[in-house]
Amino acid sequence: MAGLWLPPAGLAALCCLLVALGGLILARAANGRRTRKGSAAVGRTYTPGTFGGRGRSFRAALGVSLLLGAAAAAHSATASSQRFDGPLAEAIAAGRSAVAVVEVAGNPRTVGGFGETSGRWAVPVWTREVTAGGVLVRTRARLVVMGGQEWAGAVPGQTLRAAGKLRPADPGEQDAGTLAASTAPGNAAGGSALDAGARELRGRFVSAAAFLPPDARGLLPGMVTGDTSALDDGLGNAMKAVGMTHLTAVSGANCSLVLGALLVLCRRLRLPRAPAAAAALAGLGLFVVLVGPDASVLRAALMGAIGVASLAGGRSGRGLSFLCLAVTGLLLADPALGSSFGFLLSVLATLGIILLGRRIMGWVPEAVPRWLVAAVAVPLSAQLLCGPVIILLQPQFATYSLLANVAVSPLVAPVTLLGTVAVPLVIVLPWAAAALIAVAGMFSAGVAAVSRFAAQLPGAALPWPEGIPGLLSMVMLSAVTLATVWAAARPLQVVRRVREAHTAAVRLIELVELRLQRLRRACGLDRGRRHGRLGYCNNTSGRDLRWPLRKSEQPAPRHRIPPPGGM
């Protein structure tokens, strides 16, 4: 992520620092390992200390992490030099008009609205040639072309000619700049056959769903392929208000459902382990091509591929290890993903499910059905970690987000699976595709109804502080929510701990009172013997006043002299 902010010189210094620290930590960890082996060879008992046991493993992992960070920073140096140095950077900073030959790097995305009302499209591209101010620059830099409806048909891999005005990118963005296109794309050439076929399938699927009611007609393609071209503005804003826009951005949940269904199908067909893994990975790859290589889809696909490979090899691993491997691989391939909020939210959602989902499910008694517990624990754990980041993007609190996501969770799987199966059948068996689309459309209509109903409830979107105060307050709210869930799931433990805390507080108060009484006796502040007169402490011997005086040190008692006459 530092590569998006630092100039090349700063990145070079950062790389050297990370390599030096990583190498030093790995050397010390290896030295500790040799010391342990040497002690075992001479028959002496070696006690793991600073460089042994878990400490050595932690240092080895930290050293490797620093070296991987140095590799990612070095990878970012090229993009950083394009943003800060060279004729292209000067042309972008000056805002010059340019004619560029570009290669489409991803699927077009709507900007500023949903469906047909969105008048602008953003297309990520790689430059080949840029002519600005009479100077021809041949370089490979990442730009975003902002164009009209004619740019919606761009296919990844195509070579296009664009004319427009260069503009600087926002600070921290992964792109070198933007090109506000003033003309339609020209001289289309090339493009992957798979990408072109995927675009054709997405378009036909949208057309095949045209017989559905308006909400289902617009939402079904978005939930299956991520195509929101037919989504109504009202429904899109309602889903945004209640925190359900992730359903139209194909993410890890869709990849997990598709991969799981493929594995179950291979198991039903009694395929051996290796062919089943290969078939599942091939199906997952085709799904990624169909929906487009977005950051969240790539993360989920790579994580699923690592998991399937481990299962095929006869080893099962933990989800956290798979997530770390997937994130590391993606950041090494494209360090700019570190600044993508979509990628960050995807990773945080998966991390929340892994770390908190199982814990929340474990808190709930076994008498509660597991499917019901999972339907609440999964969206809650994801929302607890994603909430602080969402506040930075949209400073408002979706009051009914959790309830709405829990309500639609049983409807997401049928929409995803039935819709995904219907996509290729649109060409092969249109009548079968229509039947599946009708059933999936019924479930997607339920999702739309829930989102519209939740958005119309009072206080559905409450204002929230912006920036760092909003983030910190949302972190506190997430922690309080997690503690409340634990307390609600285990009331007996809450009562027991409250009693323990009450007992500890009573003992502390009694101890404080006892110390104060001893201090008063030592200082002569006993009101009973002084008849209300205020005494003072003249103990300057340095004794610890927390303990009572010895009997020999106590002052002699004063005797009252009776008045004359025996009174």
Secondary structure, 3 states (H helix, E strand, C coil): CHHHCCCHHHHHHHHHHHHHHHHHHHHHHHHHHHHHHHHHHCCCCCCCCCCCHHHHHHHHHHHHHHHHHHHHHHHHHHHHHHHHCCHHHHHHHHCCEEEEEEEECCCCEEECCCHHHCCEEEEEEEEEEEEECCEEEECCCEEEEEECHHHHHCCCCEEEEEEEEEEECCCCCCCCEEEEECCCCEEEEECCHHHHHHHHHHHHHHHHHHHCCHHHHHHHHHHHHCCCCCCCHHHHHHHHHCCCHHHCCCCHHHHHHHHHHHHHHHHHCCCCHHHHHHHHHHHHHHHHHHHCCCHHHHHHHHHHHHHHHHHHCCCCCCHHHHHHHHHHHHHHHCHHHHHCHHHHHHHHHHHHHHHHHHHHHHHCCCCCCHHHHHHHHHHHHHHHHHHHHHHHHCCEEECCHHHHHHHHHHHHHHHHHHHHHHHHHHHHCHHHHHHHHHHHHHHHHHHHHHHHHHHCCCCCEEECCCHHHHHHHHHHHHHHHHHHHHHHHCHHHHHHHHHHHHHHHHHHHHHHHHHHHHHHHHHCCCCCCCCCCCCCCCCCCCCCCCCCCCHHHCCCCCCCCCCCCCC
